[in-house]
Structure formats: C-alpha cells, structure tokens
C-alpha cells in the first residue's frame, strides 16, 4: 500500500488535465499481474510517459545571466480557461540586469507601478505593453530590478490553439502561420500563449494558469549562442553587451547571429584539431 499511495500521489501531482489519459490500472488492486488490458491504463505506460514536475522557487532564485541561460531548454506551460494546455520549449532569452543596465526598465534602481514585478521575488512575471497593443513577458531573478525576457519558444503542444490565439490578434490576416512562426519573438509568444497584462506579477511557482517544467535535454555550453540583445536602441555600451542567449541551430529562434555562430564553429574546429 505505501508504494501504491506514493505512485498515486506522483501521478495526481503530474496529471492536471486531459493531456494524458486516466491511469485506472493503479486503482485496481485485483488486476492480473503482467496483463496489460489497456495500454493507456497500464502503470508501466503511466510511469514511462509521466509529465516532469514543476520548476520550484529554488530554480528561479539565481543571478539574472545565470537564469537567462538556465531557461534555455525548459518548458513554459499555459493552461487556457477551457482546460487546454499549451507547451513551449524556451529557445531564446535576454537578461536585463537592472541598476546600471541602461536598457533595463529598472535602470538606476527606479521602481514604478509599471515595473514593480521586477523587484519582486525571483519567478515573478513582469508583463509590459509595447506600441500600445503588444505584450512581452519577463521573469524576475536575483538582483534588484533584474529580470529575464522570454524571446522565443519552440511550440510542443497545443499548436492549433496557438494559431487560434495568434489569428485573433492578427486582424485581417488570412495566411496560416507555420510552426516556426508561432512563437519566434517576445510579442508573438505572448499572443500564442494568451499572455497579457493580467499576468503581470503572477508567481510561476504558484499560479494555476502558467508555470514551467524541466526540459528533457538541457543544452550544453557549446549549444548556446551568446550575443547582443535585440531592439534596445541607443543605450551606449549596453547595446553591445552579450546578454542575449539562444539555442544554436534552432529554427524557432527570432534572430540568428551568423557571425557569432561562425566564430563558435571556428573555435570548435581549432579545439578539436
């Protein structure tokens, strides 16, 4: 019984909606051992296909640059009001350090009603609007006023729902978006995941509509491209700081730095020779 209760507790925590079938076999103590009457209700199927556990507060509680890199390969999950879940693998981020960072909304340590989430505990969402219509989502980290911008996702689950949400935001657009076009940019991913100002100041470790789970294959250092941030305008030396990070060779990234990738490839060839 203790083992059964432990399995049931794990499955209950991991299975939040209809993304995975019910595991009835675990509730049937009279089932014949070794007989799999239904693959979808087998305890072996359940264990093999289980959903990874949610990322907790300790994960988010790290310096901004470290968190921006650590996000790569992790999975953002959004549960829509109708119960559908959207899953996207994080493939591109930017670090905004606060304080002396001239490109940060919290530069100089200035705290306002708009950027208050940047000063909240690590793992808090900071959602702001640009051009009066689009949204961008950030996650607070260690450091006064520091946060990581989520720039691009690789869609994994719920792509049809993502297209619906993107289409609703693209007035007059008739062309069907390809998979790589759904979340390849900070405002695009917010549209595709239904993220707006209502998500500002939400806690990724506590919220029932949005959270993160660990990715299956954490990228190695050689898989991560480190380059300059996008669209921050005239910010002096801060415009050239290498504070954008993305997965090398991933087609879902918003902007590829070919020069840096070539330099990485050349260094790799030299190191292997």
C-alpha positions as CSV (number, residue, x, y, z in Angstrom):
1,X,0.0,0.0,0.0
2,X,2.7,2.6,0.8
3,X,4.2,2.1,-2.7
4,X,0.7,2.4,-4.3
5,X,-0.1,5.6,-2.4
6,X,3.3,7.1,-3.5
7,X,2.6,6.4,-7.1
8,X,-0.9,7.8,-6.9
9,X,0.4,10.9,-5.3
10,X,3.0,11.4,-8.0
11,X,0.5,10.9,-10.8
12,X,-2.0,13.1,-9.2
13,X,0.5,15.9,-9.0
14,X,1.8,15.5,-12.5
15,X,-1.6,15.0,-14.3
16,X,-3.5,18.2,-14.2
17,X,-5.8,17.8,-17.2
18,X,-6.8,15.7,-20.2
19,X,-3.4,16.0,-21.8
20,X,-2.7,12.5,-20.5
21,X,-5.3,9.6,-20.1
22,X,-6.5,8.5,-16.7
23,X,-4.4,5.8,-15.1
24,X,-7.2,3.5,-13.9
25,X,-5.0,0.4,-13.6
26,X,-3.4,1.8,-10.5
27,X,-6.8,1.9,-8.8
28,X,-7.5,-1.7,-9.5
29,X,-5.7,-3.9,-6.9
30,X,-7.4,-7.0,-8.3
31,X,-5.9,-6.6,-11.8
32,X,-4.0,-9.7,-13.0
33,X,-0.2,-9.1,-12.7
34,X,1.6,-8.9,-16.0
35,X,-1.6,-8.4,-18.0
36,X,-2.0,-5.1,-19.9
37,X,-5.7,-5.0,-20.8
38,X,-5.4,-1.4,-22.0
39,X,-2.1,0.3,-22.8
40,X,-3.4,3.7,-21.7
41,X,-4.2,2.4,-18.3
42,X,-1.1,0.4,-17.6
43,X,1.0,1.6,-14.7
44,X,4.1,0.9,-16.9
45,X,2.8,3.3,-19.6
46,X,2.0,5.8,-16.9
47,X,5.5,5.8,-15.4
48,X,7.1,5.9,-18.9
49,X,5.0,8.9,-20.1
50,X,4.8,10.9,-16.9
51,X,4.9,14.7,-17.0
52,X,8.0,16.2,-15.4
53,X,7.5,18.1,-12.1
54,X,7.1,21.8,-11.9
55,X,10.1,24.1,-11.5
56,X,10.2,25.4,-7.9
57,X,11.4,28.6,-6.3
58,X,15.0,27.5,-5.9
59,X,15.4,27.3,-9.7
60,X,14.4,30.9,-10.2
61,X,16.5,32.2,-7.3
62,X,19.7,32.7,-9.2
63,X,21.6,35.7,-10.8
64,X,20.0,37.2,-13.9
65,X,22.5,36.0,-16.5
66,X,22.6,32.5,-15.0
67,X,18.8,32.3,-15.0
68,X,18.6,33.5,-18.6
69,X,20.9,30.7,-19.7
70,X,19.2,28.1,-17.4
71,X,15.8,28.9,-19.0
72,X,17.1,27.5,-22.3
73,X,15.5,24.1,-22.8
74,X,13.0,24.5,-20.0
75,X,9.3,24.3,-20.9
76,X,6.7,27.1,-20.4
77,X,3.2,25.7,-19.8
78,X,0.0,27.7,-20.1
79,X,-3.4,26.3,-19.2
80,X,-6.2,28.0,-21.0
81,X,-9.7,28.7,-19.5
82,X,-11.2,25.8,-21.5
83,X,-8.6,23.4,-20.0
84,X,-6.3,23.0,-23.0
85,X,-2.6,23.2,-22.2
86,X,0.0,25.0,-24.4
87,X,3.6,23.8,-24.1
88,X,6.6,25.6,-25.5
89,X,10.4,25.0,-25.1
90,X,12.3,28.1,-24.3
91,X,15.0,28.7,-27.0
92,X,15.9,32.4,-26.7
93,X,16.2,34.8,-23.7
94,X,17.6,38.2,-22.8
95,X,19.0,39.3,-19.4
96,X,18.1,42.8,-18.1
97,X,20.3,43.4,-15.0
98,X,18.6,46.5,-13.5
99,X,20.7,49.1,-11.8
100,X,23.4,50.3,-14.2
101,X,21.8,48.5,-17.2
102,X,20.8,51.3,-19.4
103,X,18.4,49.1,-21.4
104,X,16.5,47.9,-18.4
105,X,13.1,49.3,-17.3
106,X,14.6,49.4,-13.8
107,X,17.8,51.3,-14.7
108,X,19.1,53.3,-11.8
109,X,17.1,51.3,-9.4
110,X,13.9,53.2,-10.3
111,X,10.8,51.4,-9.2
112,X,7.4,52.3,-10.6
113,X,3.9,50.9,-10.6
114,X,4.7,49.5,-14.1
115,X,7.9,47.7,-13.3
116,X,7.1,46.6,-9.7
117,X,7.3,42.9,-10.6
118,X,11.0,43.3,-11.4
119,X,11.6,44.0,-7.7
120,X,9.5,41.1,-6.5
121,X,10.8,37.6,-5.6
122,X,12.5,35.5,-8.3
123,X,10.0,33.7,-10.5
124,X,7.5,36.6,-10.7
125,X,6.2,37.5,-14.1
126,X,6.7,41.0,-15.4
127,X,4.4,41.8,-18.3
128,X,4.6,45.1,-20.1
129,X,3.0,46.5,-23.3
130,X,4.7,48.0,-26.3
131,X,3.3,50.1,-29.1
132,X,0.0,50.1,-27.1
133,X,-1.0,46.7,-28.4
134,X,1.6,44.0,-27.9
135,X,2.9,42.4,-24.7
136,X,6.2,41.0,-23.6
137,X,6.8,38.6,-20.7
138,X,9.8,38.6,-18.3
139,X,10.7,36.6,-15.2
140,X,12.3,38.2,-12.2
141,X,15.6,36.9,-10.9
142,X,18.1,37.6,-8.2
143,X,19.3,41.2,-8.2
144,X,17.4,44.5,-7.5
145,X,15.2,45.1,-10.5
146,X,16.7,42.3,-12.6
147,X,14.6,40.1,-15.0
148,X,14.9,37.8,-18.0
149,X,12.9,38.4,-21.2
150,X,11.5,35.3,-22.8
151,X,12.1,36.0,-26.5
152,X,11.2,32.8,-28.3
153,X,9.6,29.4,-27.8
154,X,9.6,26.1,-29.7
155,X,5.9,25.0,-29.8
156,X,5.5,21.5,-28.4
157,X,1.8,21.0,-27.6
158,X,-1.4,22.9,-28.4
159,X,-0.3,24.3,-31.7
160,X,-3.8,24.6,-33.1
161,X,-4.8,26.7,-30.1
162,X,-1.7,28.8,-30.6
163,X,-2.8,29.5,-34.2
164,X,-6.2,30.5,-33.0
165,X,-4.8,33.0,-30.5
166,X,-2.4,34.4,-33.0
167,X,-5.1,34.8,-35.6
168,X,-7.3,36.6,-33.2
169,X,-4.5,39.1,-32.7
170,X,-3.7,39.4,-36.4
171,X,-6.6,41.4,-37.8
172,X,-7.3,40.8,-41.5
173,X,-4.5,38.1,-41.7
174,X,-5.6,35.1,-43.7
175,X,-2.3,33.2,-44.2
176,X,-1.9,30.2,-41.9
177,X,1.2,30.5,-39.7
178,X,3.8,27.8,-39.9
179,X,5.0,26.2,-36.7
180,X,8.2,28.2,-36.5
181,X,6.3,31.5,-36.9
182,X,4.0,30.9,-33.9
183,X,6.4,32.0,-31.0
184,X,9.5,33.3,-32.7
185,X,9.5,36.7,-30.9
186,X,8.5,38.1,-27.5
187,X,5.2,39.5,-28.6
188,X,4.4,36.6,-30.8
189,X,4.8,34.1,-27.9
190,X,2.6,36.2,-25.7
191,X,-0.1,36.2,-28.4
192,X,0.2,32.5,-28.9
193,X,0.1,31.7,-25.2
194,X,-2.7,34.3,-24.4
195,X,-0.4,36.3,-22.1
196,X,-1.5,39.8,-21.4
197,X,-1.2,42.5,-18.6
198,X,-3.4,40.3,-16.4
199,X,-0.4,38.0,-15.9
200,X,1.8,40.8,-14.5
201,X,3.1,40.0,-11.0
202,X,2.0,36.4,-11.1
203,X,4.2,33.8,-9.4
204,X,5.3,31.0,-11.7
205,X,5.6,28.6,-8.7
206,X,2.1,29.2,-7.5
207,X,-0.1,30.1,-10.5
208,X,-2.7,27.6,-11.8
209,X,-2.7,29.0,-15.4
210,X,1.0,29.4,-16.1
211,X,4.1,27.6,-14.9
212,X,7.3,25.9,-16.0
213,X,8.5,22.3,-16.1
214,X,12.0,20.9,-16.7
215,X,13.1,20.2,-20.3
216,X,14.3,16.7,-21.1
217,X,17.7,17.5,-22.7
218,X,19.4,20.5,-21.0
219,X,21.7,22.2,-23.6
220,X,25.5,22.1,-23.1
221,X,27.6,25.2,-23.2
222,X,28.5,24.5,-26.8
223,X,24.8,24.6,-27.8
224,X,24.2,28.2,-26.5
225,X,25.0,31.3,-28.6
226,X,25.8,34.4,-26.5
227,X,25.3,37.7,-28.4
228,X,23.8,41.2,-28.1
229,X,20.2,42.0,-27.3
230,X,17.6,43.0,-29.9
231,X,15.9,46.3,-30.4
232,X,17.2,48.2,-27.4
233,X,18.1,51.3,-29.4
234,X,20.8,53.8,-28.4
235,X,22.0,52.6,-25.0
236,X,25.7,53.2,-25.4
237,X,27.9,50.3,-24.3
238,X,24.9,48.4,-23.0
239,X,23.6,47.9,-26.6
240,X,26.7,45.8,-27.2
241,X,26.7,43.7,-24.1
242,X,26.4,40.0,-24.7
243,X,23.2,39.4,-22.8
244,X,21.1,37.5,-25.3
245,X,21.2,33.7,-25.3
246,X,19.7,31.2,-27.7
247,X,20.0,27.6,-28.8
248,X,22.4,27.2,-31.7
249,X,20.8,25.8,-34.8
250,X,17.2,26.0,-33.5
251,X,14.9,27.2,-36.2
252,X,12.4,28.8,-33.7
253,X,14.9,31.5,-32.6
254,X,13.8,35.0,-33.6
255,X,17.1,36.4,-34.8
256,X,20.2,34.4,-35.6
257,X,23.7,35.9,-35.2
258,X,25.5,34.2,-38.1
259,X,28.8,36.0,-37.3
260,X,29.0,34.7,-33.8
261,X,27.9,31.2,-34.9
262,X,30.7,31.1,-37.4
263,X,33.2,32.2,-34.8
264,X,31.9,29.4,-32.5
265,X,32.2,26.9,-35.3
266,X,35.8,28.0,-36.0
267,X,36.8,27.8,-32.3
268,X,35.3,24.3,-32.2
269,X,37.3,23.2,-35.2
270,X,40.5,24.6,-33.7
271,X,39.9,22.9,-30.3
272,X,39.2,19.5,-32.0
273,X,42.4,19.7,-34.2
